[in-house]
Amino acid sequence: MQLIDVVASDDDPAPVETAAEVVVETPAVAAPSIEIPLMTEGSAVDPVAVGSTVIPSVVTVEVGSASADGFFAQGTGSGVILDTAGHIATNDHVAAIGDDHQVILADGRVYDAELIGTDPLTDLAVLKVTATDLAPIEFGAADDLTVGDPAVAVGSPLGLEGGPSLTVGVVSAFGRQVQTGAQSVLFGMLQTDAPITSGSSGGALVDSAGRLIGITTAVGVSEVGIEGIGFATPVELVERVTDELIAEGAIQHAFLGITGETAFEAIGTEGRSPIGVEVFTVDPGSAAAVAGLEAGDVITTVDGESISTMDELISMLRRYSAGQETTLVIDRAGTADTFVVTLGVRPN
């Protein structure tokens, strides 16, 4: 049974209950690796063109402490320039390494950075620098992609000097549920085989045209080491969270206010197929209660998009802000009913 809200978190690494574990890579603590951009004949991506477009938009983030003696970096990560005003997206687990931040642009310029806001629940943060001649990244759409589409990761591995590094792969899967701590889960993550190394957290995952499709966040690790599986926060969620952090300095996550789990229907005598999310309980006074949802309802559609599993519902709701309206289609005892829900604020 899971509590439906719109958030995920990122705490200390912990194993998942599968053959592999998913951990948040810690900047500046990893064995060096050689990254070789690959391009096969007939590939739909030109790494040279993508690199020339994206590299100026990716920065190295140094986090530590500043004093009269200078800046002492305790760790490094990556960031992505969002606008000409100097806002930079990165991961919360990068920004949280220390109290002070500085940013190194791809052309070598170094600036002190102000921490505008963080959201540990989605592992995103926004920094700001006062600089000119910035190159904001162009936003793409993860929702428009399919498995097998090219994906290019651009970040600053191991805090190495000389600017960002580029690696090439594909979009391997959508909607991954990634456990990054004992009680910390990220929903709706993109999976890619484009190598993501230590220090690349907070960097850009882009499409074949160099448009942002995600912020690189975590890697998959098993007993034998890194498995070549990386995860990125989809750009649709990145845009919502960073916009709100820039405007408000903090996030109010949306909250539906139910518990439930994936509902199934029988296929013949031995199979079953997911058909939506069955509501178990409705929190009194919650958005769901005010709208009229009841235990036993099966949620099948959110704003015209069909959902068949709990993970799909959570991933979709994460993209909404508190106070937004959403239209749910509910199967209630075999009859389809429509409910307009004004989403509440997730409790602390």
N, C-alpha and C positions, 0 to 999 in steps of 0.2 A: 504494500500500500504506500502510495506516495502523496505528498502534499503538493497540489498544483500552485505554482507561482510563476514567476518569470525570471528567476535568478539562478545563478550557479556560483560556486566559490572556489577559491584556490588557496589551500593551506599547505601543510607539510606533505610530501609525497607519501603515498601508501599504495600497496598492491591492489589490483583489481582481481575479481574472482574468475580469472581466465588464465590462459597460458602466458599471457604477457601482462606487464604492468605498465601503467601510464604515469609518468612523473613529469613535473614541471622542471625543465632544465634550469640549473642555477648558473647565472652568468659568471664567466671567468673561472669556472671550476670544471674542467673537462680536458680529456686528452686531445691534443691537436689532431686534426684530420685534413686530408687534402681533398678539396672540392673541385671536381672537373666538370664544367658545363658540357652536356652531351646534346648532340643533334643528329637524328637519324635522317636518312634520305626520305624526302617527302613529308618531313615533319611540318606541322602547321605553325610552328613558332620559330622566330629568328632571334636567337639569344643576343646577338650583337645589337639589333634594333631595340629589343626590350631593355637591355642593359643601359643603352644611351638614354632611353626615356625615363627609366625608373631610378637608377643609381643616384642622380642628383636629389631625389626626393627622400632618400633613406639616410638616417643619421646614426652615429654611435652615441649612446647614452651612457655617461659615466655617473655613478652614484657613490656618494661617500660623505666626506666632511670637509668643509672649507674653513680656513683659518688665515691668520696673517702670514703664515709660512707657505700658503698655497692650498691647492686642492688635493686631498688624499682620496683616491678612488678605492672603494671597497669591492666594487663589482661593476661589470659593464653589461649593457644590453643594446637593443636597437630601438629605433623609432621611425615614424613616418610623418613627413610634413603634410599637414592637412590644408593649410591656407597661407596666404601671404602675410597674415597678421602674426605668424610665428607659432601657431598651435601645432603640437606634435603628439601623435598617438603612440602609446607604448603599452606594455603590460604592467599591471599593478605589482606583480612579483618582481619586476625590474625596479620600478620606482620606489618600492618599499625597502630596498637594501640599505639605504642611508637617508640622512636628513637633507643633504644638499645634492644638487644635480648640475651637471654641465653637459652640453651637447657639442659634438664635433660633426660639422657638416662634411659632405663628401668632398668638397674642395679644400678641406683642411682648416677652415675657420672654426674657432672655439668660442662658445658663448655660455655664460651662466644661464641656467634655466629655472623658471618658477614652476612649482608644482600647482597646477590649477585645480585638480581634483582627481580622486581615485575611486574605483569601484571594485573592491576585492571579490564581490560576488560574480562578476563577469570577467575578472582579471584584466581590466582595462584601466588606463590612466591617461591624463593629458598634461603635458608640459608646455611651457611657452617661452620663446626666446625673442629678444628684440634684435632683429636682423633685417637686412634688406636683401634683395635679389634672391629670394627663396623660390624653390621650385615645388609647389604643391603637387601631390599625386592626383591623378585622375581616378575617380571612383568608377568601378564597374558594377556588376551584379552577379553574385554567386547563384542566385535563383535561376539565372539564364543558362547555367552550365550543365553539362552532363558528364557522367563518369567517362574518363578517358580524355577529356579536354586537356590541353596543355596547362601546366601551372609552373610558374617561375618564382622561386623564393629569393628575396634580396635582403640581406642583413649584414651584421658586423660580427662575424664569428671570432670568439676568443678575445675580443677587443683589439684585434690586430690593426696596426697602422696601415695606411694606404687606401682607406675607403672601403665601401661595402663590397660584399662578395655575392655572386650570383650562382644559383644552382637550378637545374631544369628537371621537371618531372611531369606528372599528370595529376588531375583530380582523381583520387582513388575511390572516394566514397563520400556520401553526404549524411548528415543527421547523426553523427557519432555521439554517443554518450561517453564522456571521458571523466573517469574518477581520478582526481589529482590530490586527494587527501582523504582521511578517514571518513569525513562527512562533507566532502567537497566534490561537486559534480558540475561539469560544464556540458550543456546540452546543445545539440544541433551543430556540432563542429564539423568543419571540412577535414577530410583526410587526404594527405598527399604523400607521394614518394619522393618529392623534391627534398633533398637533404636539408635538415634544419639542425644547426649545431649550437653548442653553448655560446651564448652571446648574441644569438640571432633572435631571441625572444623579443617581441615587439616590432619585428621587421615586417616586410610586405610580402604577401603572396599575391601574385598578379596573373592576369590572363595573357593570352598570346599578343594582345595589343598593349600590354603594359598597364592595364587598368587594375586598380586594387580590388581583390576579391576576398581578402582576409588578412588578419594580423596573426603572424606565426606565434604560437603559444606553448606547445608541449610536444614531446617526443615519446614514442613507445619504447620501453626497455624491458628485456627479459633477463634470465640468469646469464645469458651469453653476451649481453650488451645491448647497444642501440639496434633496433630491428629495422631501421629504414622506414619507419612510419611516423609521420608528423601530423600535427593537428593545428588548424588555424580557426580563429573566430570569424564567422562570416561577416562580410562588409555591411550587410544590412543591420546587424546588431551593433557593429562598430560605429556606424553612422549615428544610430539612435543614442547610444551611450555617450559618445564624445560630444555630440551636439548639446546634450543636456548638461554634461560637465562644464562645457565652455559657457553655457548660458547661466547655469545655476551654481556651479561649483560642487554639486552633489547630485545623487541619483535618488529618485523615488520610483521603485520598481512596482510594476503592476501586480495585482493580486486578485485571483478569481475567487478563492476561498472554498475549495472542495477537496475531498480525498476521493481517490478512485483508482482504477487500473484498467488496462486494456481489456475490452470486451471481445468475445469470439463467437462466431456462429459455426455450426457443424458443417463439415463437408463429407457427405456420405456417412459411413459408420465409423471411420477411423481418423478423419482429418478435421481441422478447424482453421478458420480464417479470421484475422483481426478485422473488426468492423467499426471501432470507435472506442470511446472511453466511458466506462460505466461509473456513474457517481455513487459513491458509498455514503458519504456524509456531506452536509452543507453547513459551513460555519455560520452561526447566527449573526445577523447584521452584515454579513459579507456581501460583495457584489453579486455573487451567485444567488444568495438568499433574497436580496432585494429584487432581483430579476425574476425570481420564481422557480429556480431550478430545485429539483427534489431528488432524494435518494432513489436509485433505480433508473434515472434518466441515462441515456447513452448519447454522448456528444459525438456528432458525426461530421459537422462542418463548422469552420470558423471563417467568417467573412468570405463565404463562397468557395473556400478551399477545403476539400475533403481531408479528414484526418482519420487514421485507423488505429493509432497506438497512443499510449500515454506519452512516449517520448516526442512524438510529432506534435501533440497538443502543447506540451511544455515549451518545445523549441519555438513554436509559433507565437505563444503568448509572451515569450521573452522579448519580442520585438516591439511590444506595446509599452507605452508609458502609463503611469497611474493617471486616472481621469479620462482616458480614451474610451470611446465606445467600440464595442465589437458585437457582431451579430452571430449568434450560435444557432445551429439547427440541432434539435434534440429528438431522438427517437424515444417516445414515451408510450410504452405498452403497445408498440406497433404503429403509432401515429406520429408523423413528423410535425413538430412544433418549432416555431421560430421565436427566439428571445434576444432582445437588445440589452446588452450588459454594459454598464459603466464600470470599468475596472477600478478596484480600490487600490490602496497603498499597502505594499507588503509590510507586515509587522517586523520590527527589529528582532 
